[in-house]
Amino acid sequence: MDLQTPTVHNDARKGEIAKTVIMPGDPIRAKKFAKKFLRHRKLVSSVRNNLCFTGTYKKVPVTIMSSGMGNASMGIYSYELFNFYDVENIIRVGTTGSLDKKLVIGDILVGERVFSDTNFSNIFKNGGETSFTCSKKLLTELKLVAKENNIKIVCDSIFSTDTFYDSVEKNRQMISLGIKGVEMESASLYFNANESKKNALCLCTVSDEILTNKKTNAKQRENDYEKMCILALELAIKMQNKTLRNKL
């Protein structure tokens, strides 16, 4: 699609955003992890205070950009990144509420398949879609990265909702379907990736256990978040190296 950048949502110019973008929801988290992990970082967009930083991690170009909350917000930013900025890979790093007693606070749940009742896909397809799949390429590489870094991950189904305060009945329904966690951004991300023939993967740290009502505060979430962010950054390196090998 031929569209001049910047866009109304992103004032980065084409070429200022890396091929792999890591997307936390919170702009404060984006800023914190860019400062901690990226060298030679540059703030390339701050429209609506949705922060986007590009730098290098172990000499590989990486962008860290916040997505905002919900499928609608993620839908805007991921669509533009895939279609206007030539981004190849988006890795969401967020939090999830666990729907399985075996998944406890601090565990990392990877959305191999996402189920959703979001209205997002209705705009593009009559009747919408109820399930979305991750990039198999990213998932395969992530499993290797997790093994190399001795980090445990669980790859399973996630429910992506448009409402943070879901009913008890809805959660029970998701549990009965074998869904392991609930979050709010992965459905539109996966939909946009599939439509644009790009790659997307959702990594979520368990921030609360819905069945036991255990919760973490904002500070604890930030501390538990780093391990997942390292996984995403190492995955970015894998994808960059794989791209370079394919060009040889």
N, C-alpha and C positions, 0 to 999 in steps of 0.2 A: 504494500500500500504506500503510495507516494504522499507523504505529509511532512511539511517542514517542522523541524523541532527548533525551539522549545514548543511544548503544548501548553494548554491553559492550566494543566495540573502539574507540570514538570518543566522547570526552566533550565534543565541541563541541555546542552547542545549534543547533537549526534556525534558519537565518538568519545564522549565524556563518561559513558556508562559501560562497564565491562560486560563481557559475554555471559558471565555468571553473576546473578544478583541474589544476595541473601536478604530475606525480608522478615524482620520482626514486625509485630504490629505497632509497637510503641516507638515514637520518634526519639524519646529519651534513651531507650535501649539501643536504638540504631547508633546514636551518638556515642554512647558508652562503649559499645563493642568496636566501633570504628576506631575510637581513640585507643583502645586497648590492643587491638590486633592488626590494624592496617598501618603500614608505613607510607610516607609520602601522600597521606590522605588529603583529599580536597572536598570541600562541601560544594557539590555541583547543582543542588536544587534545594530550595527551602520554601516552595510555594505552600501556603496554608500551614506552615511550620511542619510539613511532612518532609523530614530530612533525608537527604541522599548523599552518601559519601563514596568516593572512589579512591582507591589506593592499591597497595600491593600487600599480599600475604605470602611470605617466602618467595618473593620476586614475581608472583603471579598476580595480574590485575584482577581485582574483585571489587564489586560495589555492594555496599550495605545500605538498604533503603527501607524505611518504614512503610507499612501497607495501610495503616489505620485499622479501625475495627469493623469487622463484618464483611460479608461477601460483596456487598455493593462497592465498598471502598477498595478492597483487594481487586475486584473486577476491573475498576478503572485503571489502576496503576499497572496491573499485570498485562492488561490488554495493550496499553501504550508501550510498555517495555518490550513485549514480544513483537508487536507490529510496527512500531515507529522507531524504536531504538536498536533493533536487530539483536536483542538479547536471546540467547539460546537456552539458558537454564535459569529457573527461579527456584530457590530453596527456601520454603517458609520455615521459620524457627519461631515457635510460639508455645502456648501452654494449652493443656487439656484437662478436663475433668474426667477422672477414671470411672468407668462403669463396670469394672471388673475388680474383685477383691485382691486378685493377684498383682494388679498394677497399683503400686503405691507411690506416694509423693517422692519426686526425684527421678522416677523411671522415665525412659524415653520411648514414646510410642510413635511409630512411623506409619503414615497413612498409605497403606498399600492399595486400599480401595476406600472411597469416600461415598457415603450415602447422604442424601440431603432432600429436604422438601423446600429448598430455596426457590424463590420466584426468578432468580437471576437467569437461568437457562430458558425460561419461557419467552424472553425477548428474542432469542435467536432460533428457537425450535418450538413449534406448536406442541403444547403439552409438556414441554420441558424434558428433563432427564432426572432420574432418581439416583443414579450411581455414576461415579466417575473413577477412572483409574489413574494411578501415578505413572510416571515415566519408568518403564522397566529398566532402561539404561541407567538412570540415576539410582534406582533401587539396588541394582546389581553392584554398582560401584560403591554405594554406601555400605553395603554388607562387608565388602573388603576393607573399607576404611575403618569400620567399627572393630573388626577383628584385629587389624594392625595396631589400633590404639587401645585395645583391650577395654572397649566400652560396650556395655550390654545395650542392645536395642530390642524392641518387640515390634514386629511388622504385622499389622492387622488392620481391621476395619475401623473407620472413624465416622461419626455422624457430624455433619457440618450444618449448623442451625443458623437461622436469622434472628433468633430471640435468645438472649442470654438467660433470662429467667423462664426456662422451660418448665412445663408441668411435670408432676410426679408420674403421671400416666405416660407422657411421651418418653421419659427416661426408662420406664419399665418396658415399653415397646421396643426401644433400642436394645436393651439388655436381652430381651427374648430373641432378638435377631442375631445375637452374638457380637454386637458392636462393642468395642473396648473403651472408646472415649468420645468426648464431644468437644467441639471447638467451633469457630465461626468464620473461617476464611478459606478453607481448602477447596470447597466445591467450585467457586468461581475461578480460582487459580487453575485447577485441573481442567475445567471446561475450556478456559482460554488457551491453555497449553495444547490440548487435544485439537482444538479448532485451528490453531496456527501451526500445528505440527512442530511444536517445540517441547521442551522438557520441564517437568515440575515435580517437586517432591515436598511433602509436609512432614517436618519433624516437630514433635510436641513433647515438652517435659510435663509430667503430671504435676499439677499445682494444687489439686484438691481431689479428695476421694469422695465421690457423691454418695456411695453406699454407706460410708462410715461417718460422713460429714466432717472429715478432717480437712483443714485448709491451711494454706501458707499465706503469709503477709507479703506485701510488695517487695520488701527487702530480701526475704527468703527466695522469692521467685527470681530475683536478679542473680543471686549467688548460685542457684541450681541451674541457671540458664547457660553458664559458660561452657560446660561440657558439651552441650548440644551445639553451641556455636562453633566450637573447635571441630566437631564432626562435619559441620556444613562447610567450613573453610578448607578442611582437608579434602572434602569431596570436590570443591571448586578446583583444587590443584589437580586431582585425578582427571577431571573433565578437560582441563586445559592441556594436560600431557597427552591425553587420548586424542584430542583434536590435532595436536602437533604431529603425532605419530601417523595419523590418517593422511596428513598432507605430504608425508615423505614418499 
